[in-house]
Amino acid sequence: ITAAVFLYELIKDEYISLTTIILVFLIGTAISFVAFVSLNIDLGSDFLNTVIAAPIFEELAKLMAVILIVSFLKVKKLSTAIFIGWIVGAGFQIAETLGYATYYGFETMFTNIEFITEDTYQFIGTLDPSVMILRSVFALCSHALYAALSAAGYWFVTNGVKDKIKNVRFIIWMILPIMMHMIWNGTSILLPDSDFSFYILAGIQVIFF
């Protein structure tokens, strides 16, 4: 929310009402998730699905939502496009976090799980909001940032820049969030217990912000 307010204050000469912002958040989240479910392809491996498929299809899905909303609102300013991208990405992030936090049911949002076998578990009853807290801490470096970068790339394509330059900019700004997403997911797979690597990656992505 703090980052969204900051980006909103950067918008120049293009008013967006609070009602519109809320609608962008809700509709953008819905469109991006529907697009992701429609686009997503199983590559037959958890590693490939996490490191390759998820970053590509999630970023494309959010970009589709951004394109539809930016086009519908006839956005003319780069700062507005980035703000809309951030809102769409934040909605995707919140929905995904709720999905992870409630993977074993809504009770897991607030209680810890003890696995008896690989497929059998029980609720211990101790407070465990770790998923919500961890993903909230790193939210600045995740979907909202990636969608904002993609939105910037789309804006360069549609707003009066020379053809060769705008195409190069779009490719760079579109590939950048996908690569950042791949590196982030790859680190979680290859170095699952390395907190230091997460902080390094988070710091780098905050610099991009």
C-alpha positions in Angstrom: 0.0 0.0 0.0 2.8 2.4 0.9 4.5 1.7 -2.5 1.2 2.2 -4.3 0.7 5.6 -2.6 4.2 6.6 -3.5 3.7 5.7 -7.2 0.3 7.4 -7.2 1.9 10.6 -6.1 4.3 10.4 -9.0 1.5 10.5 -11.6 1.5 13.9 -13.4 -1.4 15.5 -15.2 -3.5 12.3 -15.3 -6.1 11.9 -12.7 -7.3 8.4 -11.5 -10.1 8.2 -9.0 -10.1 5.9 -6.0 -13.0 4.0 -7.5 -11.0 3.4 -10.7 -8.0 2.2 -8.6 -10.1 -0.3 -6.7 -11.7 -1.6 -10.0 -8.2 -1.9 -11.5 -7.1 -3.9 -8.5 -10.1 -6.3 -8.6 -10.5 -6.6 -12.4 -6.7 -6.8 -13.0 -6.3 -9.5 -10.4 -9.2 -11.5 -12.0 -8.0 -11.1 -15.6 -4.4 -12.0 -14.7 -5.4 -15.2 -12.9 -7.8 -16.3 -15.6 -5.2 -15.7 -18.2 -2.6 -17.6 -16.2 -4.8 -20.6 -15.8 -5.5 -20.5 -19.5 -1.9 -20.1 -20.6 -0.2 -22.3 -18.0 1.5 -25.5 -19.4 2.8 -28.4 -17.4 6.4 -29.0 -18.4 6.5 -32.3 -16.5 8.9 -31.3 -13.8 8.5 -29.4 -10.6 11.8 -27.6 -11.2 10.9 -26.6 -14.8 7.4 -25.6 -13.8 8.7 -23.4 -11.0 11.7 -21.9 -12.6 10.7 -21.7 -16.3 6.9 -22.1 -16.8 5.6 -20.1 -13.8 7.7 -16.9 -14.5 6.9 -16.8 -18.2 3.2 -17.5 -18.0 2.6 -15.4 -14.9 4.3 -12.4 -16.4 2.4 -12.8 -19.7 -0.9 -13.2 -17.8 -0.3 -10.0 -15.8 0.8 -8.2 -19.0 -2.4 -9.1 -20.7 -4.4 -7.6 -17.8 -2.2 -4.5 -17.9 -2.6 -4.1 -21.7 -6.4 -4.4 -21.4 -6.7 -1.9 -18.6 -4.1 0.6 -19.9 -5.8 0.5 -23.3 -9.3 0.9 -21.9 -8.3 3.9 -19.7 -6.3 5.4 -22.6 -3.3 6.0 -20.4 -0.9 8.5 -21.8 1.7 8.9 -19.0 4.5 6.4 -18.2 4.0 7.0 -14.5 0.3 6.1 -14.8 1.2 2.9 -16.7 3.7 1.9 -14.0 1.2 2.6 -11.3 -1.5 0.4 -13.0 1.1 -2.4 -13.5 2.0 -2.2 -9.8 -1.7 -2.4 -8.7 -2.3 -5.4 -11.0 0.8 -7.2 -9.8 0.0 -6.4 -6.2 -3.5 -8.0 -6.6 -1.9 -11.1 -8.2 0.6 -11.2 -5.3 -2.1 -11.0 -2.6 -4.2 -13.7 -4.2 -1.2 -16.0 -4.7 -0.1 -15.5 -1.1 -3.6 -16.4 0.2 -3.4 -19.5 -2.0 -0.1 -20.6 -0.5 -1.2 -19.7 3.1 -4.4 -21.8 2.7 -3.0 -24.6 0.7 -4.1 -27.2 3.3 -7.2 -25.2 4.2 -8.0 -21.8 5.8 -7.0 -23.1 9.2 -3.4 -23.2 8.1 -3.3 -19.4 7.9 -3.1 -19.4 11.7 -2.0 -22.8 12.8 1.1 -25.0 12.3 1.0 -28.3 10.6 2.6 -31.6 11.7 3.1 -34.2 9.0 2.5 -37.8 10.1 3.2 -39.2 6.7 3.8 -37.5 3.3 0.1 -37.3 2.7 -1.2 -37.3 6.3 -1.0 -34.2 8.6 -2.6 -32.7 11.6 -3.0 -29.2 13.0 -0.9 -28.6 16.1 -2.7 -25.4 17.0 0.3 -23.1 17.4 0.3 -19.8 15.7 2.1 -19.9 12.3 1.6 -16.9 10.1 5.1 -17.4 8.6 3.9 -17.8 5.0 1.9 -14.5 5.2 4.7 -12.6 6.9 7.5 -13.9 4.7 5.7 -13.2 1.4 4.6 -9.8 2.7 8.2 -8.9 3.6 9.4 -9.7 0.1 6.3 -8.3 -1.7 8.1 -5.2 -2.8 10.4 -7.4 -4.9 7.8 -9.7 -6.4 4.8 -9.6 -8.7 4.0 -5.9 -8.2 7.5 -4.9 -9.3 7.5 -7.3 -12.3 4.1 -6.1 -13.6 5.2 -2.5 -13.2 8.3 -3.2 -15.3 6.1 -4.9 -18.0 3.7 -2.0 -18.0 6.6 0.4 -18.6 7.6 -1.8 -21.6 4.1 -1.7 -23.0 3.9 2.0 -22.6 7.2 2.5 -24.6 5.6 0.4 -27.5 2.4 2.5 -27.7 3.7 6.0 -27.1 5.5 7.8 -29.8 9.0 6.4 -29.7 10.9 5.5 -32.8 10.2 2.0 -34.0 13.6 0.4 -33.5 14.1 2.0 -30.1 10.6 1.2 -28.8 10.9 -2.5 -29.9 14.2 -2.8 -28.1 12.8 -1.2 -25.0 9.8 -3.4 -25.0 12.0 -6.6 -25.3 14.3 -5.4 -22.4 11.5 -4.3 -20.1 9.5 -7.5 -20.8 12.4 -9.9 -20.5 13.8 -8.2 -17.3 10.9 -9.2 -15.0 10.8 -12.7 -16.4 14.5 -13.1 -15.8 14.2 -11.6 -12.3 11.2 -14.0 -11.6 13.2 -17.0 -12.8 16.2 -16.1 -10.7 13.9 -15.6 -7.6 12.1 -18.9 -8.1 15.3 -20.7 -9.0 16.9 -19.6 -5.7 14.0 -20.9 -3.7 14.5 -24.3 -5.3 18.3 -24.5 -5.4 19.0 -22.8 -2.1 15.8 -23.3 0.0 17.5 -22.7 3.3 19.7 -19.8 2.4 18.1 -16.7 3.9 21.2 -14.7 2.8 20.6 -15.3 -0.9 17.0 -14.1 -0.5 18.1 -10.9 1.1 20.7 -10.3 -1.6 18.1 -10.8 -4.4 15.5 -8.7 -2.6 18.1 -5.9 -2.2 18.9 -6.0 -6.0 15.2 -5.9 -6.9 14.5 -3.1 -4.5 17.2 -1.1 -6.4 15.2 -1.7 -9.6 12.2 -0.3 -7.9 
